[in-house]
Amino acid sequence: MGEPQELQLQTFVKEAKEADSPENANVNNESSVPQLRPCKWKWWLQMAIYSFFVLSGQSVATLLGRLYYDKGGNSKWMATLVQPAGFPILIPFLCISPAARKCTTAGNYNATKPPSALILAALYVSLGVFVAAVSMLYSIGLLYLPVSTFSLICASQLGFNAFFSYFLNSQKFTPFIANSLVLLTISSTLLVFQTDSTDSTKTSKGKYAIGFLCTIGASAGYALMLSVTQLSFRKILKRETFRVVLDIIIYQSLVATIAILVGLFASGEWKSLNREMEEYELGRISYVMVLVWTAVCWQVFSIGVVGLIFEVSSLFSNVISTLGLPIVPVLAVVFFHDKMDGVKVIAMLLAIWGFVSYMYQHYLDDLILKSKAESECVNQLSEDSMVERG
């Protein structure tokens, strides 16, 4: 949270200086507060839209993934493929996005020399392979776990994000963040001690353990990928335009899709896909539509994540993603008749408590940022007044 907020502070002070310029003097004499309202209103509207994309895309994609397995889908590679394969729908955004627009969390990086094509290729390939591995782990976890349990375990990604950000991005630990880490860890750990044969997936204890470990691994991998992406912006790309953010999402998804396709054909699962489609309980068309809309929903989720990273930070994006995780267990009870027993309820409450603790720390940081910004503005105005009198 430190670096993005300091940069936001610099932007705030710069805007204050511009507002105090002679050409804006007449407007400032009336009132400066009403002028900020349209920008704030627009910013909050963008945040609401991006957050809706994250919450709806993640929830619907997870439920459709469970539906694929429940109605006769058996290919882990196909379930993995649909996660990054919808990236072509982002290409129109890439075409219309301005190349020179700066991200609000970036510094003055435009004057630096861009990285070489070889370095960029290595970055995209590395992240793409990482995405493919994380997607496979998620698919295995969703295959062997009830969707409610799967989603609650995924709440641990916020704790992993804070942990990796501490080492890679100098994230500071506060009592509230530490409390969030402990609560999310306990929330996920509780679920390893219970299995229920009445849930929507009838799995053995061995497969349940495999699903649990794969989901924990996927959550850790996703959190690490966010931290590494943020680090690559600072150390390699050294700029954060919306176009660069889209580039990294599209190219890593392309690499991930190719890697998963290689795995699909190498494993031989492609031979059974036609039979799987024929035997799908809801029919051939429904089989295709489930896969297509799963891919679309994951990309809607990606657009929301990218938007939140662009406007705020990757940490805040992950916070919103974690907020949506408790929604899925409730929907799973309605659509898949998962049993919401006492252990899951406690795990959900702990996950929500951990999220609220994390968000409260973000609120405190915003108060500090606002106080610093106001202090900087007052000092700048005082200096300007002294210069005018002199």
C-alpha positions in Angstrom: 0.0 0.0 0.0 2.9 2.4 0.6 4.2 3.2 -2.8 0.9 3.6 -4.7 -0.4 5.9 -2.0 2.7 8.1 -2.0 2.3 8.4 -5.8 -1.4 9.3 -5.3 -0.3 11.9 -2.8 2.1 13.4 -5.4 -0.7 13.5 -7.9 -3.0 15.1 -5.4 -0.5 17.9 -4.6 0.2 18.4 -8.3 -3.5 18.9 -8.9 -3.7 21.3 -6.0 -0.9 23.4 -7.5 -2.6 23.4 -10.9 -5.9 24.4 -9.3 -4.1 27.4 -7.6 -2.7 28.6 -10.9 -3.8 32.1 -12.3 -6.0 30.6 -15.0 -8.0 28.8 -12.3 -8.0 31.6 -9.8 -11.6 32.8 -10.6 -12.9 29.3 -10.2 -11.1 28.7 -6.9 -12.6 31.9 -5.5 -16.1 30.4 -5.8 -15.4 27.0 -4.4 -12.9 24.2 -5.0 -14.9 21.4 -3.5 -17.7 21.3 -6.1 -15.0 20.9 -8.8 -13.7 17.7 -7.3 -17.1 16.1 -7.0 -17.5 15.2 -10.7 -14.0 13.5 -10.8 -14.6 11.7 -7.5 -18.1 10.6 -8.7 -16.6 9.3 -11.9 -13.8 7.5 -10.1 -16.2 5.8 -7.7 -18.5 4.8 -10.6 -15.5 3.2 -12.3 -14.6 1.4 -9.1 -18.1 0.1 -8.8 -18.1 -1.2 -12.3 -14.8 -2.9 -12.0 -15.7 -4.4 -8.7 -19.0 -5.7 -10.2 -17.0 -7.3 -13.0 -14.7 -9.0 -10.5 -17.5 -10.2 -8.2 -19.9 -11.4 -10.9 -17.2 -12.8 -13.2 -15.6 -14.8 -10.5 -18.8 -16.1 -9.0 -20.5 -17.1 -12.3 -17.3 -18.7 -13.7 -16.7 -20.8 -10.6 -20.3 -22.0 -10.6 -20.2 -22.8 -14.3 -16.9 -24.7 -13.7 -18.7 -26.8 -11.1 -21.6 -27.3 -13.5 -19.3 -28.6 -16.1 -18.0 -31.4 -13.8 -21.4 -32.2 -12.2 -23.2 -32.8 -15.6 -20.6 -35.1 -17.1 -17.5 -33.1 -17.9 -14.3 -35.0 -16.9 -11.4 -33.3 -18.7 -9.2 -31.3 -16.3 -7.4 -29.9 -19.3 -10.5 -28.5 -20.9 -11.6 -27.0 -17.6 -8.2 -25.4 -17.4 -8.2 -24.2 -21.0 -11.3 -22.1 -20.6 -9.7 -20.0 -17.9 -7.2 -18.1 -20.1 -8.6 -18.9 -23.6 -11.2 -16.1 -23.7 -8.5 -13.4 -24.0 -9.4 -12.5 -27.6 -12.4 -10.5 -26.2 -9.8 -8.1 -24.6 -8.2 -7.3 -28.0 -10.8 -4.5 -28.8 -9.9 -2.8 -25.5 -6.2 -3.0 -26.5 -7.0 -1.4 -29.9 -8.9 1.6 -28.4 -6.8 2.2 -25.3 -4.5 5.2 -25.5 -0.9 4.3 -25.5 0.3 7.4 -23.7 -2.1 7.4 -20.8 -0.4 7.0 -17.4 -1.6 4.7 -14.7 -2.5 6.4 -11.4 -0.2 4.1 -9.4 2.8 4.7 -11.6 5.7 7.1 -11.3 7.2 9.2 -14.1 8.4 6.1 -16.1 7.7 7.3 -19.6 11.1 8.9 -19.9 12.9 5.6 -19.2 14.1 3.3 -22.0 11.6 0.5 -22.7 12.8 -3.0 -22.1 14.1 -5.1 -25.0 11.8 -7.5 -26.9 13.8 -10.4 -25.5 13.2 -9.4 -21.9 9.5 -8.8 -22.6 9.2 -12.2 -24.3 10.9 -13.9 -21.3 8.5 -12.0 -18.9 5.3 -13.0 -20.8 6.4 -16.6 -21.3 7.2 -17.0 -17.6 4.0 -15.4 -16.5 2.0 -17.4 -19.1 3.4 -20.8 -17.9 2.7 -19.6 -14.3 -0.9 -18.9 -15.3 -1.3 -22.3 -16.9 0.0 -24.1 -13.8 -2.2 -22.1 -11.5 -5.2 -22.7 -13.7 -4.6 -26.5 -13.7 -4.3 -26.5 -9.9 -7.6 -24.6 -9.6 -9.3 -27.1 -12.0 -8.1 -30.1 -9.9 -9.3 -28.4 -6.7 -12.7 -27.7 -8.2 -13.0 -31.3 -9.5 -12.4 -32.9 -6.1 -14.0 -30.3 -3.7 -17.6 -29.0 -3.2 -17.8 -25.5 -4.7 -18.5 -24.0 -1.4 -15.4 -25.5 0.2 -13.3 -24.6 -2.8 -14.3 -20.9 -2.6 -13.7 -20.7 1.1 -10.2 -22.1 0.7 -9.5 -19.6 -2.0 -10.0 -16.8 0.5 -6.4 -17.7 1.7 -5.1 -15.9 -1.4 -5.3 -12.6 0.3 -3.1 -13.8 3.1 -0.6 -15.2 0.6 -0.7 -11.9 -1.3 0.3 -9.9 1.8 3.0 -12.4 2.6 4.6 -12.3 -0.8 4.2 -8.5 -1.1 6.2 -8.2 2.2 9.2 -9.7 0.5 8.8 -8.6 -3.1 7.1 -5.2 -2.8 8.0 -4.0 0.7 4.5 -4.4 2.0 4.4 -3.3 5.7 2.7 -5.6 8.2 0.4 -4.0 10.7 -1.7 -5.5 13.5 -4.8 -5.5 11.2 -3.0 -7.2 8.3 -1.5 -9.8 10.7 -4.9 -10.4 12.1 -6.3 -10.8 8.6 -3.5 -13.4 7.8 -4.3 -15.4 10.9 -8.0 -15.4 10.4 -7.8 -16.4 6.7 -5.3 -19.2 7.6 -7.6 -20.6 10.3 -10.6 -20.3 7.9 -8.9 -22.4 5.3 -7.4 -24.9 7.8 -10.7 -25.7 9.3 -12.0 -27.1 6.0 -9.3 -29.8 5.8 -10.7 -31.5 8.8 -14.2 -32.1 7.4 -15.7 -34.0 4.5 -19.3 -34.5 3.8 -20.8 -37.2 1.6 -23.9 -35.2 1.1 -22.1 -32.4 -0.8 -22.4 -32.1 -4.5 -19.1 -33.9 -5.1 -18.8 -37.5 -3.7 -15.1 -37.9 -3.2 -12.8 -40.0 -1.1 -10.7 -38.5 1.7 -7.6 -39.0 -0.4 -9.1 -37.0 -3.3 -10.4 -34.4 -0.9 -6.9 -33.9 0.4 -5.5 -33.6 -3.1 -8.2 -31.0 -3.9 -7.5 -29.1 -0.8 -3.7 -29.0 -1.4 -4.2 -28.1 -5.1 -6.6 -25.2 -4.1 -4.1 -23.9 -1.5 -1.3 -24.2 -4.0 -3.4 -22.3 -6.6 -4.3 -19.6 -4.2 -0.6 -19.2 -3.2 0.4 -19.2 -6.9 -2.2 -16.6 -7.8 -1.1 -14.3 -5.0 2.6 -14.8 -6.0 1.7 -14.0 -9.6 0.1 -10.7 -8.6 3.1 -9.7 -6.5 5.5 -10.7 -9.3 3.4 -8.7 -11.8 3.6 -5.6 -9.6 7.3 -6.2 -9.2 7.8 -6.5 -13.0 6.0 -3.2 -13.5 8.4 -1.5 -11.2 11.6 -3.3 -12.2 11.2 -4.3 -15.9 8.3 -2.4 -17.6 8.9 0.7 -15.4 5.6 2.2 -16.6 1.9 1.5 -16.0 -0.2 2.6 -18.9 -3.5 0.8 -19.4 -2.2 -0.5 -22.7 0.8 -2.1 -21.0 -1.5 -3.7 -18.4 -3.6 -5.1 -21.3 -0.5 -6.3 -23.1 0.7 -8.3 -20.1 -2.7 -9.9 -19.6 -3.2 -10.8 -23.3 0.2 -12.1 -24.0 0.5 -14.2 -20.8 -3.0 -15.6 -21.5 -1.8 -16.5 -25.1 1.2 -18.3 -23.7 -0.9 -20.0 -21.1 -3.5 -21.1 -23.7 -0.7 -22.6 -25.9 0.8 -24.4 -23.0 -2.5 -25.9 -21.9 -3.3 -27.0 -25.5 0.0 -28.8 -25.6 -0.9 -30.5 -22.4 -4.4 -31.4 -23.7 -3.0 -33.1 -26.8 0.0 -34.7 -25.0 -2.3 -36.2 -22.3 -4.6 -37.7 -24.9 -7.7 -36.2 -23.3 -8.6 -34.6 -26.6 -9.6 -38.0 -27.9 -12.5 -38.3 -25.4 -13.9 -34.8 -25.8 -16.3 -35.7 -28.6 -17.7 -38.6 -26.5 -17.8 -36.3 -23.5 -19.9 -33.8 -25.5 -22.3 -36.5 -26.7 -22.8 -37.9 -23.2 -23.1 -34.5 -21.5 -26.4 -34.6 -19.4 -27.6 -31.2 -20.7 -26.8 -31.8 -24.3 -24.2 -30.8 -26.9 -25.3 -27.2 -27.2 -25.3 -26.8 -23.4 -21.9 -28.4 -23.2 -20.5 -25.8 -25.6 -22.3 -22.9 -24.0 -21.1 -23.8 -20.5 -17.5 -23.8 -21.8 -17.9 -20.6 -23.8 -19.6 -18.6 -21.0 -17.1 -19.9 -18.5 -14.3 -18.5 -20.7 -16.2 -15.2 -21.1 -16.9 -14.8 -17.4 -13.2 -15.4 -16.5 -12.3 -12.6 -18.9 -14.9 -10.3 -17.4 -13.2 -11.1 -14.1 -9.9 -10.2 -15.8 -11.2 -6.9 -17.0 -12.3 -6.0 -13.5 -9.0 -7.1 -12.0 -7.1 -5.1 -14.6 -9.2 -2.0 -14.1 -8.7 -2.1 -10.3 -5.0 -2.6 -10.8 -5.0 0.4 -13.2 -7.0 2.7 -10.9 -5.7 1.6 -7.5 -3.3 -1.3 -7.0 -3.0 -5.1 -7.3 -3.5 -5.5 -3.6 -6.8 -3.7 -3.6 -7.8 -5.8 -6.6 -7.1 -9.0 -4.7 -9.1 -7.6 -1.7 -12.2 -7.2 -3.9 -11.6 -10.6 -5.3 -11.6 -12.1 -1.8 -14.7 -10.2 -1.0 -16.6 -12.2 -3.6 -15.5 -15.6 -2.3 -18.2 -15.9 0.4 -20.8 -15.2 -2.3 -20.1 -18.5 -4.0 -20.9 -20.8 -1.1 -24.3 -19.2 -0.7 -25.0 -19.6 -4.4 -23.7 -23.2 -4.2 -26.3 -24.0 -1.6 -29.0 -22.7 -3.9 -27.9 -24.2 -7.2 -25.9 -27.3 -6.2 -27.5 -28.1 -2.9 -24.2 -28.1 -1.1 -24.6 -28.6 2.6 -23.7 -25.5 4.7 -22.7 -27.1 7.9 -21.3 -25.4 11.1 -17.7 -25.7 10.1 -18.3 -23.9 6.7 -20.3 -21.2 8.4 -17.5 -20.6 10.9 -14.9 -20.6 8.1 -17.0 -18.1 6.1 -17.4 -15.8 9.1 -13.7 -15.9 9.8 -12.9 -15.2 6.1 -15.3 -12.2 6.2 -13.7 -11.0 9.5 -10.3 -11.3 7.9 -11.4 -9.3 4.9 -12.9 -6.6 7.1 -9.7 -6.4 9.0 -7.7 -5.9 5.8 -10.1 -3.3 4.5 -10.0 -1.4 7.8 -6.2 -1.1 7.4 -6.8 0.2 3.8 -9.2 2.7 5.3 -6.6 3.9 7.9 -4.0 4.2 5.1 -6.4 6.4 3.1 -6.9 8.6 6.2 -3.2 9.1 6.5 -2.9 9.8 2.8 -5.7 12.4 3.0 -4.1 14.1 6.0 -0.7 14.2 4.3 -2.3 15.6 1.1 -4.1 18.3 3.0 -0.9 19.2 4.9 1.0 19.4 1.6 -1.7 21.6 0.1 -1.7 24.0 3.1 2.1 24.3 3.1 2.1 24.9 -0.7 -0.5 27.6 -0.4 1.4 29.3 2.4 4.6 29.3 0.4 2.8 30.8 -2.6 1.3 33.5 -0.4 4.7 34.4 1.0 6.2 34.6 -2.5 3.4 36.9 -3.7 3.8 39.2 -0.7 7.6 39.3 -1.2 
